[in-house]
Amino acid sequence: MPPLDPATRRALRARAHHLDAVVSIGHHGLTAPVLHEIDIALKAHELIKVRVFGDDRAAREAMLETICHAVEAAPVQHVGKLLVLWRPNPEAAKPASKPARKPRKGPGKPSEATRVGRKQPARPPRGRARPRSEPPRTGTPAAAGDARRRRGTSATSRDAPPAGVPRAALPRRRRERG
């Protein structure tokens, strides 16, 4: 397989960043069953990571070249004990011929002409539904306390401003230390 150009290699490295290793090469080294598993993984995923449990960097480089030659894949990256390989899947590249979609039976979505004269259903109210008998909330101290309890803060009656006076108009109190 011809070597990858830098832009393609960079894109493949980015795609492989989140992948986990699907094949591990242990102390027995690169054997025929391991090469077969790599070939199967490349057919399924196109881009794979292989973990090598060896400490010798030169041996890992040799394994990378051997794997790429044996399964006709392109080396993408070699970082530490991880090897990233890519081989395009020829079956996935072919567009599958799909049969033409049949139109759905049934009512479907009405056209714009039929939708214009139709009355829209009533929408449910947003937020907490209040019974109609309950009066609307005002800026009274009790209502302010209710709002603070919902927010999870504590409030006493002396913290609430008098009715009709905005809180910003009141002078700030010093915090009492006890």
TORFIDREN-968650 format. One line per field, with one value per residue (C-alpha): residue number from 1; x, y, z; chain. Coordinates in nm, 2 decimals, padded with zeros to 4 digits. Layout:
N
num c(NUM	...)
x c(X	...)
y c(Y	...)
z c(Z	...)
chaine c(A	...)
# end
This chain:
178
num c(1	2	3	4	5	6	7	8	9	10	11	12	13	14	15	16	17	18	19	20	21	22	23	24	25	26	27	28	29	30	31	32	33	34	35	36	37	38	39	40	41	42	43	44	45	46	47	48	49	50	51	52	53	54	55	56	57	58	59	60	61	62	63	64	65	66	67	68	69	70	71	72	73	74	75	76	77	78	79	80	81	82	83	84	85	86	87	88	89	90	91	92	93	94	95	96	97	98	99	100	101	102	103	104	105	106	107	108	109	110	111	112	113	114	115	116	117	118	119	120	121	122	123	124	125	126	127	128	129	130	131	132	133	134	135	136	137	138	139	140	141	142	143	144	145	146	147	148	149	150	151	152	153	154	155	156	157	158	159	160	161	162	163	164	165	166	167	168	169	170	171	172	173	174	175	176	177	178)
x c(00.00	00.14	00.23	-00.03	-00.01	00.03	-00.33	-00.48	-00.25	-00.35	-00.72	-00.68	-00.48	-00.77	-01.02	-00.81	-00.76	-01.08	-01.04	-00.93	-00.68	-00.87	-00.57	-00.29	00.05	00.18	00.51	00.48	00.52	00.36	00.21	-00.02	-00.33	-00.25	-00.21	-00.54	-00.71	-00.56	-00.69	-01.04	-01.04	-00.93	-01.21	-01.46	-01.33	-01.08	-00.89	-00.76	-00.51	-00.28	-00.11	00.23	00.35	00.72	00.97	01.20	01.11	01.31	01.12	00.79	00.90	00.98	00.64	00.47	00.64	00.57	00.20	00.16	00.32	00.13	-00.22	-00.16	-00.23	-00.09	00.09	-00.07	00.10	00.34	00.31	00.47	00.33	00.03	00.03	-00.24	-00.32	-00.55	-00.67	-00.97	-01.25	-01.33	-01.68	-01.77	-01.65	-01.90	-02.24	-02.50	-02.78	-03.10	-03.44	-03.66	-03.86	-04.23	-04.46	-04.61	-04.97	-05.19	-05.27	-04.91	-04.84	-05.12	-05.03	-05.01	-05.35	-05.54	-05.36	-05.46	-05.82	-05.77	-05.80	-05.49	-05.53	-05.49	-05.14	-05.09	-04.97	-04.60	-04.45	-04.64	-05.02	-05.21	-05.58	-05.79	-05.91	-05.56	-05.49	-05.18	-04.87	-04.77	-04.46	-04.57	-04.32	-04.49	-04.45	-04.09	-04.03	-04.19	-03.95	-03.65	-03.76	-03.78	-03.43	-03.30	-03.20	-03.33	-03.54	-03.70	-03.97	-03.71	-03.52	-03.81	-03.87	-04.20	-04.47	-04.42	-04.06	-03.79	-03.51	-03.24	-03.39	-03.33	-02.99	-02.76	-02.74	-02.42	-02.39	-02.39	-02.11	-02.18)
y c(00.00	00.34	00.57	00.81	01.18	01.40	01.54	01.19	01.07	01.36	01.29	00.92	01.00	01.22	00.94	00.69	00.90	00.78	00.42	00.14	-00.14	-00.43	-00.67	-00.73	-00.89	-01.07	-01.24	-01.50	-01.22	-01.18	-01.52	-01.63	-01.62	-01.27	-01.16	-01.33	-01.13	-00.81	-00.89	-00.95	-00.63	-00.43	-00.58	-00.48	-00.13	-00.01	00.18	-00.01	00.01	-00.28	-00.30	-00.46	-00.58	-00.56	-00.31	-00.30	-00.01	-00.15	-00.48	-00.28	-00.09	-00.43	-00.57	-00.26	-00.31	-00.68	-00.64	-00.37	-00.59	-00.90	-00.75	-00.48	-00.19	00.15	00.26	00.56	00.61	00.44	00.59	00.40	00.05	00.13	00.09	00.24	00.08	00.17	-00.03	00.09	-00.16	-00.22	-00.35	-00.03	00.18	00.04	00.21	-00.04	-00.04	00.03	-00.05	00.25	00.36	00.29	00.57	00.53	00.43	00.62	00.99	01.12	01.49	01.72	01.96	02.34	02.40	02.16	02.28	02.65	02.63	02.37	02.48	02.41	02.21	02.40	02.38	02.28	02.56	02.59	02.56	02.46	02.44	02.64	02.59	02.88	02.94	03.03	03.40	03.51	03.57	03.92	04.08	04.02	03.89	03.55	03.51	03.62	03.36	03.10	03.19	03.17	02.83	02.70	02.83	02.66	02.97	03.06	03.37	03.53	03.79	04.07	03.99	04.06	04.42	04.59	04.55	04.77	04.87	04.72	04.55	04.76	05.08	04.96	05.03	04.74	04.60	04.50	04.14	04.08	03.88	03.67)
z c(00.00	-00.09	00.20	00.33	00.27	00.58	00.57	00.55	00.83	01.05	00.99	01.07	01.39	01.50	01.43	01.61	01.92	02.09	01.99	02.22	02.12	01.96	01.93	02.17	02.09	02.39	02.48	02.20	01.95	01.60	01.52	01.24	01.46	01.57	01.20	01.13	01.41	01.28	00.93	01.07	01.28	00.97	00.77	01.04	01.14	00.87	01.15	01.45	01.74	01.83	02.17	02.18	02.52	02.45	02.58	02.28	02.05	01.75	01.78	01.78	01.47	01.30	01.40	01.25	00.92	00.92	01.00	00.73	00.47	00.57	00.58	00.32	00.56	00.60	00.92	01.07	01.40	01.65	02.00	02.28	02.28	02.05	01.68	01.46	01.13	00.85	00.55	00.34	00.32	-00.04	00.04	00.23	-00.05	-00.30	-00.28	-00.20	-00.45	-00.25	-00.38	-00.45	-00.15	-00.18	-00.08	00.27	00.30	00.54	00.61	00.62	00.66	00.53	00.26	00.33	00.15	00.38	00.70	00.66	00.76	01.04	01.40	01.60	01.92	02.25	02.40	02.76	02.99	03.05	03.40	03.71	03.65	03.91	03.97	03.85	04.21	04.33	04.31	04.12	04.33	04.43	04.58	04.94	05.20	05.20	04.83	04.85	05.11	04.89	04.61	04.83	04.96	04.60	04.53	04.84	05.03	05.38	05.44	05.74	05.74	05.82	05.50	05.28	05.17	05.25	04.99	04.69	04.76	04.53	04.71	04.54	04.70	05.05	05.23	05.28	05.63	05.78	05.87	06.24	06.37	06.68)
chaine c(A	A	A	A	A	A	A	A	A	A	A	A	A	A	A	A	A	A	A	A	A	A	A	A	A	A	A	A	A	A	A	A	A	A	A	A	A	A	A	A	A	A	A	A	A	A	A	A	A	A	A	A	A	A	A	A	A	A	A	A	A	A	A	A	A	A	A	A	A	A	A	A	A	A	A	A	A	A	A	A	A	A	A	A	A	A	A	A	A	A	A	A	A	A	A	A	A	A	A	A	A	A	A	A	A	A	A	A	A	A	A	A	A	A	A	A	A	A	A	A	A	A	A	A	A	A	A	A	A	A	A	A	A	A	A	A	A	A	A	A	A	A	A	A	A	A	A	A	A	A	A	A	A	A	A	A	A	A	A	A	A	A	A	A	A	A	A	A	A	A	A	A	A	A	A	A	A	A)
# end
